[in-house]
Amino acid sequence: MLLHDFIIILVMTFPMFLFSIYPGIKASEYLDKKYTISESQKRVVMVSVTFLFALTLSTLLFYV
């Protein structure tokens, strides 16, 4: 049943991207201001934060 739960969480992650794009953009802008990172690093931070936030939201939605 564990694999089934994991797949459901990953499927629920895609709609959560709508709610998690803004925190990803803000995190990358903050790091760009504070540390002056390159554009490629800014994009990596934006995508990583967006995916992790969406995964967190869908996990909380599934288990709560």
C-alpha positions in Angstrom: 0.0 0.0 0.0 3.0 2.3 0.5 3.7 2.5 -3.3 0.1 3.3 -4.0 0.1 6.1 -1.5 3.3 7.5 -3.0 1.9 7.5 -6.5 -1.3 9.3 -5.3 0.9 11.9 -3.6 2.9 12.5 -6.8 -0.3 12.8 -8.9 -1.7 15.3 -6.5 1.6 17.3 -6.8 0.8 18.6 -10.2 -2.3 20.6 -9.3 -0.4 22.0 -6.3 2.0 23.7 -8.7 -0.6 26.5 -9.1 -0.1 27.3 -5.4 3.6 26.9 -5.2 4.9 28.9 -8.1 4.8 32.2 -6.2 6.9 31.0 -3.2 9.5 29.6 -5.7 9.8 32.9 -7.5 10.0 34.8 -4.2 12.7 32.5 -2.9 14.8 32.9 -6.0 14.4 36.7 -6.0 15.5 36.8 -2.3 18.6 34.7 -3.0 19.4 36.8 -6.0 19.3 40.0 -3.9 21.2 38.6 -1.0 23.9 36.6 -2.8 23.7 37.8 -6.4 23.5 34.3 -7.9 23.6 33.6 -11.7 20.5 33.2 -13.8 20.9 29.4 -14.1 21.2 29.0 -10.3 18.1 31.2 -9.9 16.1 28.9 -12.2 17.3 25.8 -10.3 16.3 27.4 -7.0 12.9 28.4 -8.4 12.1 24.9 -9.8 13.4 23.1 -6.7 11.4 25.3 -4.2 8.3 25.0 -6.4 8.5 21.2 -6.6 9.3 20.7 -2.9 6.5 23.1 -1.8 4.0 21.3 -4.1 5.1 18.0 -2.8 4.8 19.2 0.8 1.3 20.6 0.1 0.1 17.4 -1.5 1.6 15.2 1.3 -0.2 17.3 3.9 -3.4 17.2 1.9 -3.2 13.4 1.7 -2.4 12.6 5.3 -4.5 15.2 7.1 
